[in-house]
Amino acid sequence: MKKLEKLFTPIKIGTMEVKNRIVMAPMATDYANPDGTISEKLTDYLVARAKGGVGLITSEVTTIDSMSPYVMNTVSLWDDKFIPGFKELADAIHDAGAKIVPQISHPGPESLAPFFNGSQTVGPSPAMSFYSKLMCRELGIEEIEIIIEQFGETARRAKEAGCDGMELHAAHSYMLVGSFMSPLRNKRTDAYGGNIDDRIKFPLEIIKRVREKAGDDFPIIMRISGDYLVPGGIDIRETRYITPIFAEAGVHAFHISAGVFPDLSHNIMPPTGTPLRPNAGLSASIKEVVDVPVMVVGRINDPRLAEDVLKQNEADMVVMGRALLADPEFANKAQEGRFDDIAPCIGCGLGCVLERTRSGFMTCVINPTVGKEKEYPIIPAEKPKKVMVAGGGPGGLEAARIASLRGHDVSLYEKEGKTGGQFNLAAVPPFKQELCKITKYLNIQAERTGVKVHLNTEVTKELVEQEKPDVLIVATGGEPLVPGIPGIDGDKVVTAHDVLAGKVDILPGKILVIGGGMVGCETAEHMSKRGDNPLIGTTEVTIIEMLDQVAQDLSPESRVLLMQRMRHDGIKIMTRTKVKEFLSDGIIVETDGKEENIRGIDRIVLAMGARATDNLSEALEGKVDEIHVIGDAKMARNLLSATKEAADVGRQI
């Protein structure tokens, strides 16, 4: 076991002593009650991470103004009436062994106020809001003073509620404080705009008021972009200039991120395949000019990586967000040296970003218990059963793992020579190697919980009748959809599945990919070659998609980077285009009512979705006491659905 010497040493932030160097990042959840009070769901979610060993919890954006909500269910502390609920949360976090600081913020231009109360958003200067797409109104001097007072009063309430300090969000050219600091958004010509010294006047006055209201013994952490990473933004030299000024004014620690929102949201929430610890160089540079603790955030998702950041003196503390969604016990397991037992975050953003945006409920592909910590325990089965799992993809492995943890006798059968199912293919395209982490983790957990795994064994009706299980879980996945379009059975037509599995040679030439979802786009990238290297040759790829846009089933951060790479690779995209017929060397398509023949094609790759593969449940009805069909075997969808249904079934049987 590799001992983590630095990660689990205590550290002081002002008057606050934190037991270790792990900080939970503030992440919007929508778990608060509609009236802004702390809900039981939000408390359970945060307490689980505190019990899991995190030293410092940074709770999500806490609004200072009733008329400026940040998200639908915004945590609020704009009135004394919110203090009791916050105190209950703070007490629960303390009882679990951690410290807590709320991120006290005014969303400014990013407020959702126009949708909730019809009011106009505000900012340092008139500019378009990234969220509402409406113009924000420039604040007057008197209004600025009111907001400064609101920050101070909110800090006072946080202290009275028992919080250990506060975080001030001043990063990413974002929200109100970040907008005032940003030359990209602050166009004022009065005392609050112009050069950098005047642009930081607003946060300096907030810091002064917080100290007046909450006292010098109430630590202030400041989240700041080390570098905006865009022309015209604040760079690291300017950040090195302003951080000592903030420290002298009363900031007790800095939380270093990078980039601007939304242009570089993929730097703020780096997705799968991006570099690890991208901001460590920035935090190391800032450490050279301040004498207070410096934290760094961004793709630090492994405890050994976190330890290295600290040992290299790149930061004093590490901030983790999605890694703690994936496994609330991350810190405890790391301290015990149980690295293989930590559920891995792969940075996919499917549950924590995309699903929250679509349904309003944050979750995680590897940990469906996010937001259900108290209602979703693993309880020993009253009567152990013989459980047979057909299919060794992520869904089958997860169902088997949980069922075995509950005391059932579980056997898993996989027809291929290894588990992983479709996930083995999903890890093939460029920048997707991290997906292997999930399969590896689930394999290890299945073995450690006692699941008996049988490879190269397809589950048939006869095998089930021979084994006589009490429960059959059908997790046989799906297979490529091949619709009945004329000519689709031609010699040049193959599936993306076969391309990624290495069953088809893709030689230089012209290729069409039919289907512009995640699978189609990533397969296109996998096949594309610019031809600059004469040993490789030129491969020209065109994606045909019926919808208005491609890659809509990816998180925004992953999609932006994929689109950039596809443009770089010269991949052509035809949207609102329907395939009418497959020809011997091309296709006939219809775009906006006009037909077109595309000829001279060397290979056509189908990525038109999948269909469920279940040959067992109906055939065995009445012959097995319990039959559950999960994941793509039930209906072709994504990993999020497969692991959620697996987690549900594993707890039910």
Protein Blocks (a to p, Z undefined) as FASTA:
>chain_A
ZZdfklmcccdehjbccfblcdcddddeklacfkopacfklmmmmmmmmmnopabdcddd
ddfbfklcfblblcdffbfklmmmmmmmmmmmmmnopacddddddekjmpcklmmnopac
ddfbdcddfklopacddddfklmmmmmmmmmmmmmmmmmnopabdcddfehhiajklmmm
pmklmccfbfkgcjfklmmmmmmmmmmmmmmmnopklccdddddfbgoighiacfklmmm
mmmmmmmnopabdcddedddfklmmmmmccehiaehkllmmmmmmmmmccbdcddeehia
bfklmmmmmmnopafbdcdfklmmmpmklmmmmmnopamlpccdehlommmmmmmmmnop
acdfklmkgoplmmmcccddfbdcddddedjbfklmmmmmmmmmnopacddddfbfbehi
jmlmmmmpghilmmmmmmmmmmmmmmmnopacdehiacdfklmmmnopabdcdfebpadd
ddfbehklpmklccfklmmnopaccdedddddedjbfklmmmmmmmpcghlamknopadd
ddddfblbehklbcfklmmmmmmmmmmnopacdehiacfbdcfkbccddeehiacddehi
abdcddebjcdddfklmmmgojafbacdehjllogcdfklmmmmmmmmmmmZZ
